[in-house]
Amino acid sequence: MGESVVISGGLISGNQSGPPMDLHVEGGVIAEIAPVGGLKGKGLLIDATDALVLPGFVDIQVHFRTPGGEESEDISSGAAGAALGGVTACVMMPNTIPTIDNVELVNEVLSIGRDTPCDVYTSASVTRAREGQQLVNFEELYAAGVRVFTDDGTVVDDADLMEDALVATCKLPGSVISQHAEHSEMVAGGVINDGVVAKRLGLKGRPREAEAVIVERDLRLAKATGGRYHVLHISTSLATDLVRTAKRSGVRVTAEVTPQHLILTEEDVERLGTSGKMNPPLRTGDDVEALRTGIFDGTIDAVATDHAPHSPASKDVGLLDAPPGMLGVETMASVIWTDFVHTGLMSIERFIGLLSQIPAQIAGLGSQGRELRVGAPANIAVFDPNISWAADHGSLQSKSTNNPWVGKNLTGRVRHTICRGTLVVADGVLT
């Protein structure tokens, strides 16, 4: 398993204020940590001078479009982009064609994911075919390895079904019900945020309150049942306040936020065009500020990209007809580093927590997000905080081009990635 590699001269997470060290990977685990030069000759030497040696990043919301949408992305292309971004584990969403709601499809996805440069896991839907009528067989899917259940892309509108799902997963340790929280009737026909830009463009909006209505209901159900509940891509101050209050009262709730919801607003939609359309939509400046507060005070637990590729042809239409979604898995770490760590707003420790440790815990990925110490699984990102670069379509791995970060000046980039003890990216190139 894995190979023998020496990561030399980097600042190892947990000891960034200490001297640079060498880290030896062998047999899929961290075998030794020693002063620079102390592990010479023990494996393939890779240079981490002036870089940070971090737990590999974990993205718990990606759409790799297998099965049924491989013209936009597939597991191989998605995982390759993830690895280039230092991501050593992803959790796929089940809104594929057909829906991932059975053991056979789960096994198919996991089988493909075993041969990629990033660990690829999958969620399964809460209801069969994501139709909101009948619950899936949670026990069978759990036995196949599923820990995250969600109808992402649609909401579980039926309160009784959601309550039954929370009760069912209470019996399955480590499992969680994740919700795309937008009330279906309230957002029907909506294109972008229900605000000034929608009015200016003459488009029907998706109101902020639609998120709060579902989050409030689900938090009540989670409290009543004791079930674990996770808010996917939280986007409003309203929902953030609800989660904060629920946490204080002991509800078992976590929440994630995308880089785009932390940085972009509805005003960016006109600049980005259809690459700026997603669900839930980009919101207001006040919402962005509330979400930023949430990542600092612990209300929001993780950053996840909602990486949602769409073929160029499908996005090359008007806002009304374009499918929602934007790319992000390859650029996640650089975008968050640029706007938060490089600017002094966020500590390196919080960066690691949001992008690695906590998402791994939420999704029950025991080999990921671990402290880098002897004996720990070797899932590692070597991140150079000083590289300045700008993303462009030609340099990114995805089959699709709906990337809101193209042209953005970024600081910090992954230099090397080790997944399952194997060097999968060396000097920014897939091995």
C-alpha positions in Angstrom: 0.0 0.0 0.0 1.4 3.4 -1.0 5.1 4.1 -1.5 8.1 5.4 0.4 8.2 9.2 0.2 10.0 11.8 2.2 8.4 15.3 2.4 11.3 17.5 3.2 11.6 20.9 4.8 8.0 21.8 5.3 6.2 23.4 8.3 4.0 20.5 9.7 0.5 21.5 10.8 0.2 21.6 14.6 3.8 22.9 14.8 3.8 25.7 12.3 5.8 27.9 14.7 8.5 25.3 15.0 11.4 24.5 12.7 10.9 22.9 9.3 10.8 19.1 9.5 11.0 16.0 7.3 8.1 13.5 7.2 8.5 9.9 6.0 5.5 8.1 4.4 5.7 4.4 4.0 3.0 1.6 3.8 0.2 4.2 3.6 1.0 5.8 7.0 3.3 8.4 8.4 6.3 6.4 9.5 8.7 9.0 10.9 9.0 12.7 11.5 12.5 14.1 12.0 14.7 17.3 11.6 15.5 18.3 8.0 18.0 15.8 6.5 17.3 13.2 9.1 15.4 10.9 6.8 17.7 11.2 3.8 17.6 8.1 1.6 14.4 6.7 3.1 12.2 7.4 0.1 11.5 9.6 -2.9 12.4 13.1 -1.8 9.8 15.8 -2.5 10.5 19.5 -1.7 8.3 21.2 0.8 10.6 24.2 1.5 8.6 27.3 2.5 5.4 25.2 2.3 2.9 24.0 4.9 2.4 20.2 5.3 -1.3 19.8 6.1 -3.9 17.1 6.4 -5.5 16.6 3.0 -8.6 18.7 2.4 -12.0 17.0 2.4 -14.9 18.3 0.2 -18.2 16.8 1.5 -20.4 18.1 -1.4 -19.4 17.4 -4.9 -21.2 16.4 -8.1 -19.1 14.2 -10.2 -22.1 13.3 -12.5 -21.6 9.5 -12.6 -23.9 7.9 -13.6 -25.7 9.8 -16.3 -24.0 13.1 -16.7 -20.5 12.2 -17.8 -20.4 14.8 -20.5 -20.1 17.4 -17.8 -17.8 15.5 -15.4 -17.1 12.0 -14.3 -15.5 10.5 -11.2 -12.1 10.3 -12.9 -12.0 13.9 -14.0 -13.5 15.2 -10.8 -11.1 13.3 -8.6 -8.2 14.4 -10.7 -9.2 18.1 -10.1 -9.7 17.4 -6.4 -6.2 15.9 -6.1 -4.7 18.9 -7.8 -6.4 21.1 -5.2 -5.0 19.0 -2.3 -8.3 17.3 -1.7 -7.8 13.7 -0.6 -11.5 12.8 0.0 -14.8 13.8 -1.6 -18.4 12.9 -0.9 -20.5 12.7 -4.1 -24.1 13.8 -4.0 -26.8 11.3 -5.2 -28.7 13.5 -7.7 -27.4 11.5 -10.7 -29.3 9.8 -13.5 -30.5 7.4 -12.1 -30.4 8.5 -8.5 -28.0 6.9 -6.2 -30.6 5.2 -3.9 -29.6 1.6 -4.0 -26.6 -0.6 -3.0 -25.7 -1.5 -6.6 -25.1 2.1 -7.6 -23.2 2.8 -4.3 -20.9 -0.2 -5.0 -20.4 1.0 -8.6 -19.3 4.5 -7.5 -17.1 3.2 -4.7 -15.4 0.7 -7.1 -14.5 3.5 -9.5 -13.4 5.7 -6.7 -10.8 3.2 -5.5 -8.7 3.8 -8.6 -8.7 7.6 -8.5 -6.1 10.0 -7.0 -8.6 11.1 -4.4 -10.8 9.0 -2.1 -14.3 9.2 -3.6 -17.2 8.4 -1.3 -20.9 8.8 -2.1 -24.0 9.8 -0.3 -27.4 8.2 -1.0 -30.8 9.9 -1.3 -33.2 10.1 1.5 -36.2 9.2 -0.7 -36.4 6.8 -3.6 -35.5 8.5 -6.9 -35.5 11.8 -4.8 -39.2 12.0 -5.4 -40.1 12.8 -1.8 -42.6 9.9 -1.6 -40.9 6.8 0.0 -37.8 6.5 2.1 -34.8 4.5 1.0 -33.6 1.4 2.8 -31.2 3.2 5.2 -29.9 0.0 6.7 -28.8 -1.6 3.4 -27.2 1.6 2.2 -25.4 2.1 5.5 -24.0 -1.5 5.3 -22.7 -0.7 1.9 -20.7 2.3 3.3 -23.1 5.2 3.1 -23.0 7.7 6.0 -24.6 10.8 4.4 -28.2 10.8 3.2 -29.6 13.7 1.2 -32.0 14.5 -1.6 -29.7 17.4 -2.6 -30.9 19.4 -5.5 -34.4 19.0 -4.1 -35.7 19.4 -0.5 -37.5 16.8 1.5 -40.7 18.9 1.8 -42.7 16.3 3.8 -42.2 16.8 7.5 -43.3 13.3 8.4 -40.8 11.8 6.0 -38.0 13.9 7.3 -38.9 13.0 10.9 -39.0 9.3 9.9 -35.6 9.6 8.2 -34.1 11.2 11.3 -35.5 8.5 13.5 -34.2 5.7 11.2 -30.7 7.1 11.1 -30.5 7.5 14.8 -30.0 3.7 14.9 -27.0 4.0 12.4 -23.9 5.4 14.2 -22.2 8.1 12.4 -24.9 8.7 9.8 -26.4 12.1 9.1 -29.4 13.5 7.2 -28.3 16.4 5.0 -30.8 18.9 3.6 -30.8 21.2 0.6 -32.9 23.7 2.5 -35.2 25.6 0.1 -39.0 25.3 0.4 -40.1 23.9 -3.0 -43.2 26.0 -3.4 -41.5 29.2 -2.3 -38.6 28.9 -4.9 -40.7 27.4 -7.7 -39.7 29.2 -11.0 -37.0 31.2 -9.2 -33.8 31.9 -11.0 -31.5 33.9 -8.7 -31.8 35.6 -5.3 -35.1 37.5 -4.8 -33.5 40.9 -4.6 -32.4 44.0 -6.5 -30.6 42.1 -9.3 -33.6 39.8 -10.0 -35.8 42.9 -10.2 -33.4 44.7 -12.5 -33.2 41.7 -14.9 -36.9 40.9 -14.7 -36.4 37.4 -13.3 -38.3 35.6 -10.6 -36.3 35.3 -7.4 -35.7 32.6 -4.8 -36.4 34.2 -1.5 -34.0 34.0 1.5 -37.0 33.0 3.7 -37.4 29.8 1.8 -34.2 28.5 3.4 -35.1 29.6 6.8 -38.5 27.9 6.7 -37.0 24.5 6.0 -34.0 24.9 8.5 -36.4 26.0 11.3 -38.7 23.0 10.7 -35.8 20.5 10.4 -34.2 21.8 13.6 -37.4 21.2 15.5 -37.5 17.7 14.1 -33.9 17.0 14.9 -34.4 18.2 18.5 -37.5 16.1 18.9 -35.9 12.9 17.5 -32.3 13.3 18.6 -31.2 12.8 15.0 -28.1 14.3 13.3 -28.9 17.0 10.8 -26.6 18.9 8.4 -27.4 22.0 6.4 -25.9 21.9 3.0 -24.5 25.1 1.4 -26.1 27.5 4.0 -26.6 30.8 2.3 -28.5 33.3 4.5 -28.2 35.2 7.8 -31.6 33.9 8.7 -30.6 30.2 8.6 -27.3 31.0 10.3 -29.0 32.5 13.2 -31.3 29.5 13.5 -28.4 27.1 13.5 -26.5 29.2 16.1 -29.5 29.1 18.5 -30.1 25.4 17.9 -26.5 24.5 18.7 -26.7 26.4 22.0 -29.8 24.4 22.9 -28.0 21.1 22.2 -29.5 20.1 18.8 -27.2 17.8 16.9 -26.7 20.1 13.9 -23.8 21.0 11.6 -23.7 23.3 8.6 -21.4 23.9 5.7 -20.9 26.9 3.5 -19.4 27.2 0.0 -16.5 29.6 -0.9 -18.9 31.4 -3.3 -21.4 32.2 -0.6 -18.6 33.5 1.5 -17.3 35.9 -1.1 -19.7 36.5 -4.0 -23.1 38.3 -3.9 -26.1 38.6 -6.2 -24.4 41.6 -7.7 -21.8 39.2 -9.2 -24.4 37.4 -11.3 -24.5 40.0 -14.0 -20.6 39.8 -14.3 -20.5 36.0 -14.2 -23.5 35.3 -16.3 -24.7 31.7 -16.1 -21.6 30.7 -14.2 -23.0 32.8 -11.3 -26.3 30.9 -11.2 -26.6 28.3 -8.5 -29.1 26.9 -5.9 -29.3 28.2 -3.3 -28.4 31.4 -5.1 -25.7 34.0 -4.4 -27.2 36.3 -1.8 -26.8 39.8 -0.4 -23.8 41.5 1.2 -25.4 41.2 4.6 -25.8 37.5 4.1 -22.1 37.2 3.2 -21.1 39.0 6.4 -23.4 36.8 8.5 -21.9 33.7 7.0 -18.4 35.0 7.6 -19.3 35.6 11.2 -20.6 32.0 11.3 -17.4 30.4 10.2 -15.5 32.3 12.9 -17.8 31.7 15.9 -18.3 28.0 15.1 -21.9 28.2 13.9 -20.8 27.0 10.5 -18.6 24.0 10.7 -17.1 23.3 7.3 -16.4 24.7 3.8 -17.7 22.5 1.0 -17.8 23.5 -2.7 -21.0 22.1 -4.1 -18.8 21.5 -7.1 -21.4 21.3 -9.9 -20.1 21.0 -13.4 -22.3 21.6 -16.4 -21.3 21.2 -20.0 -20.4 24.5 -21.8 -23.4 24.0 -24.2 -25.9 23.7 -21.3 -24.6 26.9 -19.7 -24.3 28.8 -23.0 -28.0 29.9 -22.7 -29.8 32.6 -20.8 -30.0 32.8 -17.0 -33.6 31.6 -17.1 -32.8 28.3 -18.9 -29.3 27.5 -17.6 -28.8 24.7 -15.0 -27.7 26.0 -11.6 -24.2 25.2 -10.3 -20.5 26.2 -10.5 -17.1 24.5 -10.2 -14.9 24.7 -7.1 -13.1 21.5 -5.9 -9.8 22.3 -7.5 -9.6 25.9 -6.3 -11.3 25.6 -2.9 -8.1 25.9 -0.7 -6.6 28.7 -2.8 -9.8 30.8 -2.7 -10.3 30.4 1.0 -6.6 31.1 1.7 -6.6 34.2 -0.5 -9.6 35.9 1.0 -9.3 34.8 4.6 -5.8 33.5 5.7 -3.6 35.6 3.5 -5.6 38.7 4.6 -5.1 37.9 8.3 -8.8 37.2 8.9 -8.4 33.4 9.6 -5.8 31.4 11.4 -4.1 28.4 9.8 -5.7 26.2 12.5 -9.2 27.3 11.6 -8.4 26.9 7.9 -7.5 23.3 8.5 -10.5 22.7 10.7 -13.0 24.1 8.1 -11.4 22.4 5.0 -10.2 19.1 6.5 -10.7 18.0 10.1 -14.4 18.9 10.6 -15.8 17.9 7.2 -14.1 14.5 7.7 -15.8 14.2 11.1 -19.2 15.2 9.7 -19.1 12.6 6.9 -17.6 9.9 9.1 -14.3 9.6 7.2 -12.1 8.2 9.8 -8.9 8.1 7.8 -9.2 11.7 6.7 -8.5 15.0 8.4 -6.2 13.4 10.9 -3.4 15.1 12.9 -0.1 14.5 11.1 1.7 12.2 13.5 3.5 8.9 13.4 1.1 6.1 12.6 -1.6 8.3 11.1 -3.0 7.6 7.6 -0.9 9.5 5.0 -3.5 11.8 3.4 -1.5 15.0 3.0 -1.6 18.3 1.2 1.7 20.3 0.8 0.4 23.9 0.4 2.7 26.7 -0.7 1.2 29.9 0.8 3.3 32.2 -1.3 2.5 31.2 -4.9 0.5 33.8 -6.8 -1.6 32.6 -9.7 -4.8 33.0 -11.6 -7.1 30.2 -12.6 -7.9 29.8 -16.3 -9.9 27.3 -18.2 -6.9 25.7 -19.9 -5.1 24.9 -16.6 -8.0 23.4 -14.7 -8.9 19.7 -14.8 -12.7 19.7 -15.1 -14.5 18.8 -18.3 -16.7 21.9 -17.7 -15.9 25.6 -17.6 -18.6 27.1 -15.3 -16.0 28.4 -12.8 -16.6 31.7 -11.1 -12.9 32.0 -10.0 -11.4 32.2 -13.5 -9.3 35.3 -13.7 -9.3 35.8 -9.9 -5.8 36.6 -8.5 -5.1 33.9 -6.0 -2.4 33.5 -3.4 -1.4 30.0 -2.2 -1.5 26.7 -4.2 -1.1 23.0 -3.5 2.4 21.8 -4.5 2.1 18.1 -3.7 -0.7 15.7 -2.7 -0.4 12.3 -1.0 -3.5 10.1 -0.9 -3.6 6.7 0.8 0.2 7.0 1.1 0.7 7.5 -2.6 2.1 10.6 -4.2 -0.6 11.6 -6.6 0.4 15.2 -7.3 4.0 16.3 -7.5 5.0 19.9 -8.2 1.4 20.7 -9.3 1.2 17.8 -11.8 -0.7 14.6 -11.5 1.7 11.7 -11.3 
